[in-house]
């Protein structure tokens, strides 16, 4: 095995070939086949271990196979997994109450995936605009930010500025105005009498862990309050402990009108997402207007409840903050040595690779050979988002492997 080209034996090649043959090519996976995981480590089909610095885009904030989460899932698997919302189940109420309390909100609307949470937030904002604010029918608009990533449904990609997200998927839904990320004045200029919400990621993950200027979120909060529009925070990747706070909005002491949550909410076991807001906002949705067969299912609610209970202790937020500071200081030493820039928020980092040493994809492939898993984004950037259970010594080892492949 070399530092630049990971070896793939015959058995692994057969597994990859089968996937390539029978799975639609909507992803371009790195050449590793994972079969087991525990904590911050995964093992491939050949028995080789890798330190996971991706965490399934923050869905595995608590690591692989966390015993408390597995216990919650196993106990519920033996009792009841699905009823649909046609009936009540005994897990949904406790989960919703705990999550609402964590968010400081009245109500929770449970869904499955992050994109579903965003779509739900859009529908709620429009309904609120028509039924509460008094916007004329079909005139509602929502302000979004350049560089956003909120999912891949047709509505959402319609207000993306990524050509790959949009090409050949139109026509797209109207009603969105896009402005530069981090520019609060541009948001205010885009707001009209028909604007019902501002939808923003407090930190843009897919864009490369882009952190807005200090005070941006506070300014957006003030603008939304003064202009009478909802502030919707997409905390699907940034929330639930990742940035050293329960929510990325907490970094500026900002409380949005609507939280969009997902990924880590399912504990890395199953997809769970939710919209959280107060009754005067989320209460506009009436029976029959929105739903999901699996949304709020008892298995998801049992796991989600355990996730909330784990976050209530503050342990994971503290770990992310302290280890993130340690990670940032280590990554800064790479600037000028194959790295052109670093952005860090808690245990979440975007590392810009000098084109002279390779693309982000090439560096990610070389790191496989060193036992480290990361993922590239937008050509020259790699994202680092390890499980929050990782140790400081493991982070040090991972940064050293990055240093080695950059030098090579």
Beta strands, then each sheet from edge to edge (+ up, - down):
strand 1: 34-38
strand 2: 41-44
strand 3: 49-52
strand 4: 107-111
strand 5: 141-145
strand 6: 176-179
strand 7: 195-200
strand 8: 203-204
strand 9: 210-211
strand 10: 230-234
strand 11: 258-261
strand 12: 273-277
strand 13: 339-344
strand 14: 349-353
strand 15: 372-373
strand 16: 375-377
strand 17: 381-384
sheet 1: 1+ 2- 3+ 15+
sheet 2: 4+ 12- 11+ 10+ 7+ 5+ 6+
sheet 3: 8+ 9-
sheet 4: 13+ 14- 17+ 16-
end
